[in-house]
Amino acid sequence: MTFRARLLLGFGAVVLVPLTVFGLRIRVVMANRLTAEYQQRVAALVSVIRADLDQRSAGTALRLARSARRQPAPKALRGVLVVSTGGDGARTAYAVDTASSPEALGEEGGPVWQAILLALLGGVLLNLMPCVLPVLSL
């Protein structure tokens, strides 16, 4: 065996093997820490969701689907909500009188063409700035 081969084997035994073992051990420890942190976050999230559900389940909530005809959102919702409870045919009526909010009704932003026009105008304005003019010659 040549000196070079013995030197390579010695280097591998003295440096590479301990570094590999050390790296694998760090990987295991980090995986355990990340798993524990993930479980703590999930538990905290579950407790927040349960508290929110408990708070929301104290009242009655109604979600309405948006009309396919694209009518404007009403300013207020008024009427009677009839809820059937169970299979015995019992019904409960609730008077509904509330102002609607655009956030609750899922209002969309402006048209896409306005966003494109504003983006183009912004690009032109940026190209006319004095700090950009030397770069345009490149």
JOGIWO-V317040 format. One record per backbone hydrogen bond with DSSP energy under -0.5 kcal/mol. NH is the residue of the N-H (numbers start at 1). CO is the residue of the C=O. E is the energy in kcal/mol with one decimal. If there is no record, write none. Layout:
{{NH;CO;E} {NH;CO;E}}
//
This chain:
{{6;2;-2.2} {7;3;-2.5} {8;4;-2.1} {9;5;-2.4} {10;6;-2.6} {11;7;-2.6} {12;8;-2.4} {13;9;-2.5} {14;10;-2.6} {15;11;-2.7} {16;11;-1.2} {17;12;-2.3} {19;15;-1.8} {20;16;-2.4} {21;17;-2.4} {22;18;-2.8} {23;19;-2.6} {24;20;-2.4} {25;21;-2.2} {26;22;-2.3} {27;23;-2.1} {28;24;-1.9} {29;25;-2.5} {30;26;-2.8} {31;27;-2.2} {32;28;-2.2} {33;29;-2.4} {34;30;-2.8} {35;31;-2.2} {36;32;-2.3} {37;33;-2.6} {38;34;-2.6} {39;35;-2.4} {40;36;-2.0} {41;37;-2.4} {42;38;-2.6} {43;39;-2.3} {44;40;-2.3} {45;41;-2.6} {46;42;-2.6} {47;43;-2.1} {48;44;-2.1} {49;45;-2.5} {50;46;-2.6} {51;47;-2.2} {52;48;-2.3} {53;49;-2.8} {54;50;-2.6} {55;51;-2.1} {56;52;-2.7} {57;53;-2.4} {58;55;-0.7} {59;56;-1.1} {70;67;-1.0} {77;98;-3.4} {78;76;-0.6} {79;96;-2.4} {81;94;-3.3} {82;80;-0.6} {83;81;-0.5} {83;92;-3.1} {85;83;-0.5} {85;90;-2.4} {86;84;-0.6} {89;86;-0.5} {90;85;-0.6} {92;83;-2.6} {94;81;-2.8} {96;79;-3.4} {98;77;-2.5} {100;75;-1.4} {105;101;-1.6} {106;102;-0.6} {106;103;-0.7} {107;102;-2.3} {115;111;-1.1} {116;112;-2.3} {117;113;-2.4} {118;114;-2.5} {119;115;-2.1} {120;116;-2.4} {121;117;-2.5} {122;118;-2.2} {123;119;-2.1} {124;120;-2.4} {125;121;-2.4} {126;122;-2.2} {127;123;-1.9} {128;124;-1.3} {129;125;-0.5} {129;126;-0.8} {132;129;-1.3} {133;129;-1.0} {134;130;-0.6} {135;132;-0.9} {136;132;-1.5} {137;133;-0.7} {138;135;-1.4}}
//
